[in-house]
Amino acid sequence: MARKKKTRGRRANREGSLYQRSSDGLWIYEITFPGESKPRYFSGKTAEKAIEKKDEALKTLYVNGFLPKKNKTTVGEWLDFWLTNYKIADLTDTGRESYENEIKYRIKPHIGDILLSELRPLDIQQWVNKLSTEGRKDGKGGLAPKTVARSFGVLRQALDKAVEQELIVSNPAAKKAGKNQINLPKVPKPQIKHMTVDDTAAFLQAIKDDYMYPAIVTGLMTGLRRGELLGLKWKDIDLKKGTILVRRQLVRKASGECKLEERVKTDTGFRELQLPSELITILKKHKQQQWEQKQKILGNTESPADSKVVDIKLRRDSQKSRKDPQAEDLVFCWPDGRWYTPDHFYRHLQRLLKKHGFER
């Protein structure tokens, strides 16, 4: 590195050196900090400015115990690296897709090109404000407060890991001295309406002949989430013991495709539930009716063997066989085995409520 002869005097060992660079006239403070093998350089238009930057770095070192590692990583690059190397192991396929979309469409286009080390709370606040006012893909308005909060949460998690990996000293999205550095839009509390016991009984009586009745009454009597309910297989239900084992859910991906995931929303989601005797009776009837519907579709006449519905032959005079159209052995589905999508289940329930005079 070319230097001018002009210096500010000799310094003791480990104190570094100060000199003026000949190429551009900037003052450079060169110093190797404790625990590091290579020197760091702090530049300024004046010697005093270079010294001031060095002193700020020393303060950071003593207060936090480390200095950020030298890197030119952008926010976008770090988000991709963090998701692939740290976060992905905690996510289901649907969760991974959700995180990828948050990063790709809501974070990187706005602050992805900023250097990770230079990201400031003001940058994040301006990003949050932009999502709130014009964040929709079609450009017609802002995103809902809950959606903005979800995007912010993804960024904050990634920045927490950057601090842990000593890439930045502090998280510009986290609280400071117990106070929020970022003002998020207020998420309104949902106004949840509950049916009374009498209304529930009247509603179930009104829909008892509806094809979705077994699923709705099971949901009401067990408290299962919609995805958990639609992900139930007959092997999860022991009608003799009167129990349901909850261990998967049906989820709808952003692409619109549905998928069964052998994981539920939380660790406590894996659970065994006791069934009321009334529900056991309803499920037994539903299972028999479902089997009969499938036999009609397949043209079979034989009786069910141990109520197993996974592999059924076609007509006896046929040389071919095929899997049951309900290959997943789902409890609640269309007669040909296709699952009820979560959206369809919700919309049909709302239509039934409206049809019979009940509130949403």
N, C-alpha and C positions, 0 to 999 in steps of 0.2 A: 504494500500500500504506500503510495507516494505521500511524503510529508514535507511540510515546511520546517525550517529549523526552529521556528518560533514555538516555544513551549512555555508552560507556567511553572517551571522549576521541577526538580527531582522529588519523587515521593518514596516513602519507605516501601520495603518489600510487601506485596499483597495489597498495596493501596492503589495500584494501577498507574496509568500514565495519561497525561492530557497533552494533546497536540492539535495543530491546525492543519487540515488536509489541503494539499496544494491544488488538487483538481477542481475543487469547488469552494474553498475557503471556509468550509464548516469546521467547527471545533469538535474533536472526537475524544471521548473519555473511554479508555480501554482498561478493563479490569476483569480478573478471574475471581469469581465468588467462591466462597468455601463450598466444598463438595462437588465443584464442577471442574472439568479438565480443560475446557476451552474458554477463551475470554469472551466477554460481551462488550458491545460497542454502543455508546450513547452519544448522539450527535445534537448539535445546536448551532445556531448562527453566532452565538457568543460562547465564550468559555463558561460563563456563569450558567447558561442554559444547559449545557452538556453536564455540568456538575450537578445541577438540580435534578436532571433525569436519573443520574446515577444514584443520588441520595434517595429518590422516590423508590427505586428498585431495591436498595438496601433496606428501606423501611418495610417494603412488602415482604422481603425475605425474612426479616426478624419477626414480623407480626404473624405471618402465615406459615412460616417454616419452610417455604419453597418459593421459587420463582417459576412462572409459567415456562414450559419447555419451548424452545425456539421452533416455530412452525409457521407456515403460511396457509394453514387450513382454513377454508371458508366455512360458514355456517352450514351451507348445503352439503358440502363434502363430509362434514362431521356427522350430520344427521343420517346420511346414508351409511356411513361406517358404524355409527352407534346402533342403528337398527339391525344391520347384518351381523354384527359381532357381539352385541350385548343384549338387546331387547328381544330378538326373534325367538329365543329359547322359551320365553315366558308366554308366547302368543299362540293362539290357535290359527288355522289358516285364514279364518275370517278376520281375526284380530290383526294379523299381519297385513292383510289387504287394506284394512281400515287405516293402519298407521302409514302404509305406503301412500295412500291417497291424501292423507293429511299433509305429509311431507311434500309430495309432488305438486299438489294443486293449491295448497293454502299457505305453505311456509316458504318454500324455495323461490317461488316467483317474486316474492316481496323482499326477503332479507337473506336469501340464499347466497348471494355474491359477497356479502360483508365478511371480512376476516373474522374468524371466531374470537381472536384476541381483541378486536376493535368493536365488538357488538356492545352497545350501551342500552340502558333502560329506555332512553328516549326512542331508539330505533324500534324496540319491541312495542312501546306504547303507540307509536305511529302505525305500526303494523296491525295491532289490535284494533285501532280506530278505523283503519281502512277495511278490515274484514267486517266490521260492524256496519259500515255505511255502503260499501260497494263490493262485498266479498262474494256475491253469487256468481256462478259461472256465466249466466246470461247477462250479467252486468246490470240487472234490474233490482238494485237494492242490496241491503246488507244481509249477513247471516244471522241466524237466531243466537241470542246470548249463550245458550247451552252449547251450540256448535262452536262458537268463538272460544269458549272456555275449554272445549275438548282440544282444539288446535293448540291453544296456549299450553295445555297440560303436556302435550307431546314435546313441545320445545323445551319446557322447563325440565322434564326428565332427562332429555339429551344433554342439557347444559349442566345438570347435576353431575352426570357422569364425566363431563369434560373437566369439572373441578376436581373430581376424584382422581382423574388421570393426570392432573397437574398441567392441563393445557391452558386453563384460565385460573385466575386467583379466586374469583367469586362468581356466583351465578347472577347475571343481571336481571333474571326473571324472578328470582326468589325474594323473600322478605329481607329487609335490612333493618337491624335494630328493632325487630318486632313489627315493622310496618311494611305494607305492600309497596313495592316500587312501581307496580303496574296496576292501573285502574281497569278492571274488567267490567263489561256490561253486566248489570244485575240480572241474574237468572230468576225469573218469577217462579214462585212455588206453584206446582200444579194443583188445580182444584179437583181433587179426586172425589167422585161421588160413589157411595156404596149403596147396594140394595139392602132393604130390610129383609128379615127372615120371611115375612109374609109375602113380600114381592118376589123373592127368589122362588118360593114354592109355587106361586101363581105363574111365574114365567116358565118354569120347568114343565108345569102341567100344560101350558099353552104350546110348547114346542116338542112335546113328547114324540110326535110322529115325524119330526124333522130328521134328515139324514145326519145332521151334525149333533144331535141330542146326546149320544153317548160321550162324545168328546167334551161337550160343554158341561155336562153334569159331572164328569170326572174331574175337570178343572175346578169346578166349584167345590167339590167335596175333598179335594186333595191340596189345593192351593198351588199346583204346579204352574211354573211359568209356561207361556205359550210354546216356546221352542222345546221345552222339556216334555210337554204333553204330546206334541206332534212327533217327537223322536222316540216315543215308547215302542218297544217291540214286545211280542207276546212272551218271549223268554224272560222279560223283566217282571212279569206279573205271575205270582203264584196264587191262583184262585182257591187252592185248598187251604193254604196258610192265611190267605187274605192280605198279601203284601205287594207293594210295588217298589222296585229298586230303580232309583233315578241315577243314570250314569251317562247319558248323552243328550244332545239336543239337535233339533233341526234348525239350521240357520240359513238365512238368505244373504248371499254375497252381493257386493255392489253391482256385479254384472247381471244380477237377476236370477242367477242359478242357485238352487237350493242344495244343501249338503248336510249329511249327518256327521256330527262331530262327537267323538267319544270323550268329550270333556264338557263340563257344564260351566256356568258362569263364574262360580266361585268354588274354592276347595270344599266348603261346607255343602255345596250343591249335591255331592255324592251322598245319597242317603236312602234309607229304607223307610217306607211309609206304611202304616196300617190302614187297611181299607174298611170303611163301614159296611155292614152286612148288606144294606140296600144297594150299595155300589157293586158289590160282588155279584149280586143277582143280575144287575143291568149288564155288567161286562160278560157274564156267561152267555146271556141272550145275544149280545152283540157279536161275540165270537162265533156262535153257531150261525147267525145270519150272514156274517162275513164269509164263513166257509161255504155256505150254500151259494152265495153270489159268485164266488170264484169257480165253484164246480159248474155253474151254469155257463160262465164265460169259457171255460176249458172243455166243456162237453163231457165232464166226468160223471159217473154214477155211483162210484164206490163210496163207502163211508170213511170219515176221517180216522186216521190212526193216531191215537193219543193226541188228538187236536193239533197235530203238526201240519203246518201249511206251507212249508218251504219248498218242497219238491214234489210235484204232482204230475202223474202221467196224463197224456192226452187219451183219446178214445182207445179202447182195448184193441180195436182192429187196426190202429195206426202203428207203424213201425218207428215213428219218431217220438221223442219226448222233449220236453223243454222245461225250463224253470217256471215256477209259479210266477205270474205277472206281478205279484206282490213279493218279489224276491227278498225284500228287506224284512218281511214278516211284521210289518207295522200294525199297530193296534188301531190307529185312526188314519184312514186313507180312502181314496176312491176304490170302487169295486175292482178295477183293473190293477190295483196296487200302487198307482201314482199317489204321492203324498199330498195332503192338503198343504198348500204353502202357508206360512205364517200370515201373510197379507190377506189371503183368501179367508182364513179362519176369522181374522179380526173383522173384515168387511161383512162377512155373513152374520156374525154375531150382532153387529150394529144394525143390520137390516131386520133381524128378528126382533130386536128390542123396539125398533121403530114401528114395525108391523103390529106388535101387540101392545103398543101404548106405554112402553117403559122408556125412561130417560137413558141417554147414552152412558 
